[in-house]
Amino acid sequence: MDPDLILEQQYDAVIDLLKQYYDGLYRCDVSLLKKVFHPRAQYFTASDGEGMTSTRCRVL
């Protein structure tokens, strides 16, 4: 298989995941976010200068 085609397919797959992630955030759509995150993923954010972490199970 053509290496350029493989790279293009991988790039398209990443772009699709990013679109699902941002759509999920924008719409507060838990089902979309569950498709994007690995079951053991951790979500990190900062608020008022303090770090906060949560596992996917608690967030979603």
BANU-440711 format. One record per residue: x, y, z of N, C-alpha, C in turn; residue in three letters. Coordinates in Angstrom, 2 decimals. Atoms other than C-alpha are relative to their C-alpha. Example, Ala and Ser with C-alpha at 12.3 -4.5 7.8 and 13.67 -1.06 7.14 Angstrom:
<rs>
R     n.xx     n.yy     n.zz    ca.xx    ca.yy    ca.zz     c.xx     c.yy     c.zz  rest
R     0.89    -1.19     0.00    12.30    -4.50     7.80     0.90     1.20     0.00   ALA
R    -0.82    -1.19    -0.06    13.67    -1.06     7.14    -0.77     1.09     0.73   SER
</rs>
This chain:
<rs>
R     n.xx     n.yy     n.zz    ca.xx    ca.yy    ca.zz     c.xx     c.yy     c.zz  rest
R     0.84    -1.19     0.00     0.00     0.00     0.00     0.88     1.25     0.00   MET
R    -0.72    -1.26     0.15     1.15     3.53    -0.77     0.15     0.69     1.36   ASP
R    -0.22    -0.67    -1.29     2.76     5.17     2.31    -0.72     1.34     0.13   PRO
R     0.70    -1.29    -0.06     1.26     8.54     1.39    -1.49    -0.18     0.26   ASP
R     1.41     0.28    -0.21    -2.21     7.02     1.29    -0.25    -0.41     1.46   LEU
R     0.13     0.41    -1.41    -1.69     5.40     4.71     0.07     1.23     0.90   ILE
R    -0.14    -1.22    -0.80    -0.53     8.72     6.15    -1.25     0.87    -0.10   LEU
R     1.21    -0.79     0.19    -3.54    10.50     4.66    -1.18    -0.60     0.76   GLU
R     1.08     0.67    -0.72    -5.92     7.91     6.13     0.14     0.20     1.51   GLN
R    -0.24    -0.22    -1.42    -4.31     8.23     9.56    -0.31     1.44     0.39   GLN
R     0.28    -1.41    -0.24    -4.50    12.02     9.36    -1.51     0.23     0.05   TYR
R     1.46    -0.15     0.04    -8.19    11.84     8.40    -0.66    -0.59     1.25   ASP
R     0.55     0.63    -1.20    -8.86     9.50    11.34     0.18     0.90     1.22   ALA
R    -0.26    -0.92    -1.12    -7.26    11.96    13.78    -0.92     1.21    -0.09   VAL
R     0.88    -1.16     0.20    -9.21    14.88    12.31    -1.44    -0.36     0.38   ILE
R     1.35     0.45    -0.34   -12.45    12.88    12.66    -0.18    -0.09     1.52   ASP
R     0.08     0.08    -1.47   -11.70    12.17    16.35    -0.04     1.39     0.63   LEU
R     0.01    -1.37    -0.54   -10.96    15.84    17.00    -1.35     0.66    -0.22   LEU
R     1.33    -0.56     0.26   -14.24    16.84    15.36    -1.02    -0.56     0.98   LYS
R     0.92     0.60    -0.96   -16.12    14.36    17.55     0.21     0.57     1.40   GLN
R    -0.33    -0.55    -1.32   -14.32    15.67    20.65    -0.59     1.41     0.15   TYR
R     0.50    -1.37    -0.11   -15.14    19.32    19.95    -1.52     0.07    -0.12   TYR
R     1.46     0.06     0.07   -18.71    18.49    18.92    -0.58    -0.47     1.33   ASP
R     0.45     0.51    -1.30   -19.11    16.52    22.14     0.07     1.06     1.08   GLY
R    -0.13    -1.08    -0.98   -17.82    19.43    24.22    -1.04     1.08    -0.25   LEU
R     0.91    -1.09     0.35   -19.91    22.01    22.38    -1.45    -0.36     0.33   TYR
R     1.38     0.44    -0.21   -23.11    19.97    22.63    -0.24    -0.66     1.35   ARG
R     0.09     0.74    -1.27   -22.37    18.45    26.04    -0.56    -1.39    -0.24   CYS
R     0.48     1.31     0.42   -22.92    15.11    24.31     0.93    -1.08     0.53   ASP
R    -0.83     1.01    -0.66   -21.59    12.38    26.57     0.26    -1.19    -0.92   VAL
R    -0.21     1.16     0.88   -22.09     9.66    23.96     1.11     0.26    -1.01   SER
R    -1.10    -0.33     0.91   -19.76    11.46    21.54     1.34    -0.02     0.72   LEU
R    -1.25    -0.04    -0.75   -17.13    12.03    24.21     0.46    -1.41     0.39   LEU
R    -0.37     1.38    -0.34   -17.23     8.36    25.25     0.66    -0.71    -1.18   LYS
R    -0.61     0.61     1.19   -16.33     7.40    21.67     1.44     0.44    -0.18   LYS
R    -1.32    -0.58     0.23   -13.24     9.61    21.74     0.99    -0.41     1.08   VAL
R    -0.90     0.26    -1.12   -11.78     8.88    25.18     0.20    -1.49     0.23   PHE
R    -0.32     1.35    -0.44   -10.04     5.66    26.16    -0.65    -0.20     1.36   HIS
R     0.66     0.24    -1.29   -11.84     4.01    29.12     0.83     0.37     1.23   PRO
R    -0.85    -0.33    -1.15    -8.84     4.65    31.39     0.62     1.39    -0.11   ARG
R    -0.54    -1.34     0.19    -8.15     8.18    30.15    -0.30     0.88     1.20   ALA
R     0.22    -0.99    -1.04    -7.80    11.02    32.61    -0.10     1.37    -0.65   GLN
R     0.23    -1.33     0.54    -9.03    14.53    31.93     0.56     1.00     0.99   TYR
R    -0.62    -1.00    -0.86    -6.96    17.40    33.33    -0.48     1.38    -0.40   PHE
R     0.39    -1.38     0.25    -8.05    21.00    33.66     0.54     0.86     1.14   THR
R    -0.45    -0.93    -1.04    -7.06    24.07    35.63    -1.08     1.06     0.19   ALA
R     0.99    -1.02    -0.32    -9.36    26.49    37.39     0.53     0.83     1.14   SER
R    -0.50    -0.92    -1.03    -8.33    29.54    39.40     1.43    -0.35     0.42   ASP
R    -1.39     0.29    -0.29    -4.71    28.43    39.15     0.24    -1.32     0.68   GLY
R    -0.17     1.30    -0.64    -5.34    25.06    40.78    -0.32    -1.10    -0.99   GLU
R     0.23     1.12     0.90    -5.06    21.81    38.87    -1.10    -0.90     0.51   GLY
R     1.04     0.93    -0.37    -7.90    19.36    38.85     0.09    -1.18    -0.98   MET
R    -0.01     1.16     0.88    -7.99    15.82    37.46    -1.23    -0.85     0.30   THR
R     1.13     0.89    -0.17   -10.80    13.39    36.93     0.11    -1.12    -1.00   SER
R     0.00     1.09     0.96   -11.09     9.98    35.35    -1.24     0.11    -0.85   THR
R     1.13    -0.05     0.92   -13.46     9.49    32.45    -1.27    -0.48     0.68   ARG
R     1.20     0.56    -0.64   -15.83     7.43    34.57    -0.71     1.05     0.85   CYS
R     0.62    -1.01    -0.84   -16.42    10.32    36.94    -0.52     1.18    -0.83   ARG
R     0.40    -1.13     0.83   -16.66    12.94    34.20    -1.16    -0.39    -0.90   VAL
R     1.00     0.43     0.96   -18.71    10.95    31.72    -0.92    -1.01     0.66   LEU
</rs>
